[in-house]
Each structure stands twice: as C-alpha cells, then as structure tokens.
Amino acid sequence: MVMPSRFLKNFAGKLSGTIKLVSPNGSLYDVEVAKRFNKVVLRHGWGDFVDAHHIEENNFLLFRHIENSLFEVLILDADGWEDNLSENESFQLDDLQTNPGPNYVLSRGSYLSKAQEGRVMALIQEIQPESTVYVAVMRKCHILKPGPYLAIPKGYAFAHFLHERTNVTLQRPGKSKKWHPRFYQRKDKHHVSSDSDKDEASHKSLKSNSGGPSEAPYIVSSKSCLSQSQKKIVEEKVRAIQSEVPVFVAIMKKVNADVSYRYRIMELGKRFAAPHLPHRGQTVLLQCMKKVWKTKMMILSGSRRWFLVGGWATFVRDNGLRVGDICLFELKKKGELTMKVHIISREQF
C-alpha cells in the first residue's frame, strides 16, 4: 500500500524501517516501510494485516499515530460502519449476496464451488425447508476461541427473526442434542448469533462464605476464557478484594505481556470501562505490591474502547508479567484515578 505524501509530511522523513499497527481487536502487526519508485509503501506484514481483517476494496482505513512508530488502525466498510474484523475474534458484518436461485441465501464474501452448490441444492431438496435456507461457509472467526461468532445478515434476520433478542435453538437433523446460543442485534442493525456475550462475560453475583450475595462481582475480558480452575481462584480473589465496583479480569495475551512485542498495550473491556472510567484520556495509576506506576489511558472515541498504553510496558516488565498470567483490576474510588492490580501467576492453576 502506498502512503500518501501529505500523511508522511507529519513525520519529516522519519517513517522508515518497521512500524507497528494496532488492529481494532488489540493485536499488533509488524509492517515493513520501504521506498519504491519515489513512493513510500507498506510491504512485508501488510498482507497479513489485510488478510486477518478481511479488508476489501473500498474499505476506509484510519491511521492514528500513538507514539514513535506505533499506529492504531480503525477499519470502516464502504458505508462508513466500523468494521472490527479479525480472523479470531470478530463478526462477519455482511449483507445478503445475490444467489443463483430462490432456495437459499449466501452471505457476501462467501462463494460456493460448482460441487458445493450441487451438494447444497441436493440437501435442500432432501429436507424440503418451509422457509429460505441461510448458507454460511465457515471461517476461522466462526470456530476459533475465544468466543466464536456467526453474523446473520440483516436482510435475512429481518425477514425470519421477530425480535432483537430472542431464543435460538440449534439442532442437527436426526439428533436429539440441542444448543442455545445468544442472539442479539448490534448497533449497526446486523444480527449476530453467539455462544457468549460479545464484549465480556459479567458475573453478576458470587456466593460469599455466609451464603449471601457478594458485593464484588467481576467482568471477564472478551479476549479471556477462564477454565474451571482459573474461575475458582479468581472468584476466591474477588471475594477477598470486596470491591465496591466490578473487578476487571484479563488473562495476559502476547499483546499485553510478551517481551518480543516492543509496544505492549492493555485493553479495558467496554462493559467495565464505560460505566466506571472517564471518557477522555488521562493518567491512570496502577498499584501493585505497595508500588505505583503511571500509565496513559487512551480512548478511541469512534469505537469507545479504552487502552492503557504509555507506562503499561514498564508495569509489565517490573512485575514480571507473562503470557497466561491473570490480572484483576480493582478500581479505587478515592483520589486520583487508580487501579490496584492483583496478579495470579499461571503456575497457580
């Protein structure tokens, strides 16, 4: 991709070598910057970024300079909707594709070979459906953890689903087992079926030792999925913390704690951040083991996402955080914006 000269003037010729791109889901990509035919272009690594986010012709990309060679990228579709697509953690926000026949609909971006189309038509003839069949070709984001999702195109959803939130039952032909995924409508009016909440799993109440409800619920990042052993340890810790507001829980990923990442960042889930954190960037103090670290909180206004950037890498280094460790962020209500961070090492579960 060619970088516009007007954009490059802001960096006085210092944009070269390798830059870091932060994707909408928080992942980091190393992309080579090179000169070709008097143009500055993005080369090695750019193709991986494009493929991972299913970037198509006429998509809009907004590059926001964070610091040094780090850029945050916002992806918009041709209609201006934010398109937070990634292979592992996002939705397929698509409209209906024109289909060769009236018996089924196929989402845009999915294509059937002649052999696949023949098998689909044969199956439709066999089952004799009462309504139009929706056909989805599985992609990585549909099946890989954490939290796989399947987007139902709005045209199909409006025609066949009566409510924004309704009960959906999945059952294979001839089988008795049933599944009940969550079904809801996004702000952009696309309907999505998933087996977990799209932002975070919120644990509304915990049982205290006395058998009553605890005052310290917790919210798990959408990028984290707790095992039973992890959940047990987290809930014990949350009971001990006795926070007045929900505790935010996150399992450290590479983008958070891997030393091979020069720019490490921490995203604070929207369901935790929106009601409890300021809606403007400012300094956040992190407390751990009686020490304090200053970090910079950045907010992406378009997508309302909260990140800890400047200072987070120092916190990670000083506390020896590793991929797989769990951090519990306890928001303090008095004085400066402060969160006490409780660390559960990966060896404990």
C-alpha positions in Angstrom: 0.0 0.0 0.0 1.3 3.5 -0.9 1.4 6.0 1.9 0.1 9.5 0.9 2.8 12.2 0.8 0.6 14.6 2.9 0.4 12.0 5.6 4.2 11.4 5.5 5.0 15.1 5.9 3.9 14.8 9.6 6.9 12.6 10.2 9.6 14.6 8.5 11.0 11.6 6.7 11.4 9.6 9.9 8.9 6.9 8.9 11.1 4.0 7.8 12.1 0.5 8.7 9.3 -1.2 10.6 6.1 0.2 12.1 3.6 -1.3 14.5 -0.1 -1.4 13.6 -2.6 -1.9 16.4 -5.7 -3.6 14.9 -9.2 -2.9 16.2 -9.1 -6.1 18.4 -5.8 -5.0 20.0 -3.5 -7.3 18.1 -0.1 -5.9 16.9 1.4 -6.3 13.5 4.9 -5.5 12.3 4.9 -4.0 8.9 7.9 -3.0 6.8 8.1 0.5 5.4 10.1 0.8 2.1 10.6 3.3 -0.7 9.8 2.2 -4.3 9.8 4.5 -7.3 9.9 7.5 -5.0 6.9 6.3 -3.1 6.7 5.1 0.5 4.9 1.8 0.6 3.9 -0.8 3.3 5.3 -4.2 2.3 6.1 -7.3 4.4 3.5 -7.8 7.1 0.9 -5.6 5.4 -0.6 -8.6 3.6 -1.0 -10.4 6.9 -2.9 -7.5 8.3 -5.2 -7.2 5.3 -5.9 -11.0 5.3 -6.5 -11.1 9.1 -9.1 -8.3 8.9 -10.7 -9.3 5.6 -10.0 -5.8 4.2 -11.7 -5.3 0.9 -11.7 -2.8 -1.9 -13.5 0.5 -0.9 -12.9 -0.1 2.8 -11.6 3.0 4.7 -8.6 2.8 7.0 -7.9 5.5 9.5 -4.3 5.5 10.8 -3.9 7.3 14.2 -0.3 8.0 15.4 0.1 6.9 19.0 3.8 7.2 19.6 7.1 6.6 17.9 6.4 4.1 15.1 3.1 2.8 16.6 -0.2 3.4 14.8 -3.8 2.5 15.7 -5.9 1.5 12.7 -9.7 1.9 12.5 -11.4 -0.1 9.8 -14.6 1.2 8.2 -16.6 -0.5 5.5 -17.7 1.3 2.3 -20.8 2.7 4.1 -18.8 4.1 7.0 -19.6 1.4 9.6 -16.8 0.4 11.9 -15.6 -3.0 10.7 -13.6 -4.6 13.6 -13.0 -7.8 11.7 -10.2 -10.3 12.6 -9.8 -13.9 12.0 -10.2 -14.9 15.6 -12.4 -12.6 17.5 -14.8 -10.6 15.4 -18.1 -10.6 13.4 -18.8 -11.1 9.8 -20.9 -8.0 9.2 -22.3 -8.6 5.8 -25.3 -8.2 3.6 -27.0 -10.8 1.5 -25.3 -11.9 -1.7 -27.3 -12.3 -4.8 -27.8 -16.0 -5.2 -28.3 -18.2 -8.2 -31.7 -19.5 -7.1 -34.6 -18.7 -4.6 -33.9 -21.7 -2.3 -31.1 -20.2 -0.2 -29.2 -17.1 0.6 -25.4 -16.8 0.9 -23.6 -14.0 2.8 -21.4 -11.6 0.9 -17.8 -12.8 0.9 -18.8 -16.5 0.7 -18.5 -18.4 -2.5 -19.6 -21.9 -3.4 -17.8 -24.0 -6.0 -20.0 -25.9 -8.5 -19.6 -29.1 -6.5 -20.5 -27.3 -3.2 -23.5 -25.7 -4.8 -24.7 -29.0 -6.1 -24.5 -30.6 -2.7 -26.3 -27.6 -1.1 -29.1 -27.8 -3.6 -29.4 -31.6 -3.2 -29.6 -31.2 0.6 -32.3 -28.5 0.3 -34.3 -30.8 -2.0 -34.0 -33.6 0.6 -35.0 -31.5 3.7 -37.8 -29.5 1.9 -37.5 -26.5 4.2 -40.5 -24.3 5.0 -38.5 -21.1 4.7 -35.4 -19.9 2.8 -32.2 -21.6 4.0 -29.2 -19.5 5.1 -25.9 -20.9 3.9 -22.6 -19.9 5.7 -19.1 -21.0 4.7 -17.2 -21.5 8.0 -14.2 -19.2 8.6 -11.7 -19.1 11.4 -13.6 -16.4 13.3 -16.7 -18.7 13.4 -15.0 -21.6 15.1 -11.8 -20.5 17.0 -11.7 -19.4 20.6 -12.2 -17.0 22.4 -15.9 -16.6 21.7 -16.5 -17.7 18.1 -19.3 -15.7 16.5 -21.6 -16.1 13.4 -23.1 -13.0 11.9 -26.6 -13.3 10.4 -27.1 -10.8 7.5 -29.6 -8.1 8.4 -31.8 -8.8 5.3 -32.2 -12.5 6.3 -32.6 -11.7 10.0 -35.2 -9.0 9.4 -37.2 -11.5 7.3 -37.0 -14.5 9.6 -36.4 -13.3 13.2 -39.1 -11.4 15.1 -37.2 -9.8 17.9 -33.8 -8.1 18.5 -33.2 -10.6 21.3 -34.8 -13.9 21.0 -34.2 -17.6 21.9 -32.5 -19.6 19.2 -32.2 -23.4 19.2 -29.7 -25.2 17.1 -30.2 -28.9 16.3 -28.7 -31.2 13.8 -31.1 -33.4 11.7 -31.8 -36.7 13.3 -30.0 -35.8 16.5 -31.6 -35.1 19.9 -28.9 -32.7 21.3 -29.7 -29.0 21.3 -27.7 -25.8 21.6 -29.0 -22.4 22.7 -26.6 -19.6 21.6 -27.3 -16.0 22.5 -28.9 -14.0 19.7 -28.9 -10.2 19.6 -28.8 -7.2 17.4 -25.8 -4.9 17.1 -26.0 -1.2 16.9 -25.3 -1.4 13.2 -28.5 -3.4 12.8 -26.8 -6.7 11.9 -27.9 -9.7 13.8 -25.4 -11.9 15.4 -25.6 -15.4 16.9 -23.0 -16.3 19.5 -22.5 -18.6 22.5 -21.2 -15.8 24.7 -21.6 -12.0 25.2 -19.8 -10.0 22.5 -17.9 -7.8 25.0 -17.3 -9.6 28.3 -18.9 -12.2 30.5 -20.2 -10.4 33.5 -20.6 -12.4 36.7 -23.4 -10.6 38.5 -23.0 -12.2 41.9 -20.8 -14.5 43.8 -21.7 -16.6 46.8 -20.0 -15.4 49.9 -18.8 -17.7 52.7 -22.0 -16.9 54.6 -24.2 -18.0 51.6 -25.4 -14.4 50.7 -24.6 -12.4 47.6 -21.2 -10.8 47.5 -20.7 -7.1 46.8 -17.8 -7.8 44.4 -18.9 -9.1 41.0 -16.3 -9.3 38.2 -16.2 -8.8 34.5 -14.0 -11.0 32.3 -12.5 -9.6 29.1 -13.9 -10.9 25.9 -10.4 -12.0 25.0 -10.2 -14.2 28.0 -11.9 -17.5 28.7 -11.4 -18.9 32.2 -11.0 -22.6 32.9 -12.8 -24.1 35.9 -9.6 -24.0 38.0 -8.9 -20.4 36.9 -12.5 -19.4 37.7 -12.3 -20.8 41.2 -9.1 -18.9 42.0 -10.5 -15.7 40.5 -13.7 -15.9 42.5 -11.8 -16.5 45.7 -9.7 -13.5 45.0 -12.7 -11.3 44.2 -14.4 -12.3 47.4 -11.2 -11.2 49.3 -11.0 -7.9 47.5 -14.5 -6.8 48.3 -14.5 -4.0 45.7 -17.4 -1.5 45.5 -17.4 -1.8 41.7 -16.8 -4.8 39.5 -13.3 -6.1 39.2 -12.0 -6.4 35.6 -10.3 -9.7 34.9 -8.0 -10.4 32.0 -5.7 -13.2 31.0 -2.4 -11.8 29.6 -2.0 -12.3 25.9 1.1 -11.6 23.8 0.0 -8.1 23.0 -0.2 -7.5 26.8 2.9 -9.1 28.1 5.1 -10.8 25.6 8.6 -9.3 25.7 9.0 -9.8 22.0 6.4 -7.0 21.5 8.1 -3.7 21.7 4.7 -1.9 22.1 2.6 -3.7 24.7 -0.9 -2.4 25.5 -3.8 -3.4 27.7 -7.4 -3.0 26.6 -10.0 -2.5 29.4 -13.3 -4.0 28.4 -16.1 -1.7 27.4 -18.6 -3.1 29.9 -16.2 -2.4 32.7 -14.8 0.9 31.4 -17.9 2.7 30.0 -19.7 3.0 33.4 -16.7 3.3 35.6 -13.8 5.1 33.8 -13.6 8.6 32.4 -14.5 9.1 28.8 -11.3 11.1 28.0 -7.7 10.2 28.0 -5.7 10.8 31.2 -3.1 9.3 33.5 -4.0 6.1 35.4 -2.1 5.0 38.4 -1.5 1.2 38.8 -0.8 -0.1 42.3 0.9 -3.5 42.9 2.8 -4.7 45.8 2.8 -1.3 47.5 4.4 0.4 44.4 2.8 2.7 41.9 3.2 3.1 38.2 1.9 5.8 35.9 0.2 4.8 32.7 -1.6 6.7 30.0 -5.2 5.8 29.2 -6.2 6.3 25.6 -9.8 6.2 24.4 -10.9 5.5 20.8 -13.9 7.8 20.6 -15.3 6.2 17.4 -15.4 2.7 18.9 -15.4 3.7 22.6 -12.5 1.4 23.5 -10.2 2.1 26.5 -6.5 1.2 26.3 -3.6 1.5 28.7 -0.6 2.4 26.6 2.3 4.6 27.8 3.7 3.1 31.0 2.0 -0.3 30.7 5.1 -2.0 29.3 7.1 -0.7 32.3 4.5 -2.1 34.6 4.6 -5.5 32.8 8.4 -5.6 33.0 8.7 -4.5 36.6 6.2 -7.1 37.8 7.5 -9.9 35.6 4.1 -10.4 33.9 4.0 -13.3 31.4 1.5 -14.6 28.9 -1.0 -16.7 30.7 -0.9 -14.8 34.0 -4.2 -13.3 35.2 -4.6 -9.6 36.2 -7.5 -8.4 38.4 -8.0 -4.6 38.1 -9.6 -3.2 41.2 -10.8 0.4 40.7 -10.2 2.7 43.7 -12.9 5.3 44.2 -10.9 8.0 46.1 -8.3 10.5 44.9 -6.5 10.2 41.5 -7.7 7.6 39.0 -6.1 4.5 40.4 -6.5 0.7 39.9 -4.9 -1.8 42.2 -3.7 -4.8 40.1 -3.8 -8.3 41.7 -1.7 -10.8 39.8 -2.4 -14.5 39.7 0.6 -16.3 38.2 -0.1 -19.0 35.6 1.6 -21.6 37.9 -1.3 -21.3 40.4 -3.8 -23.1 38.1 
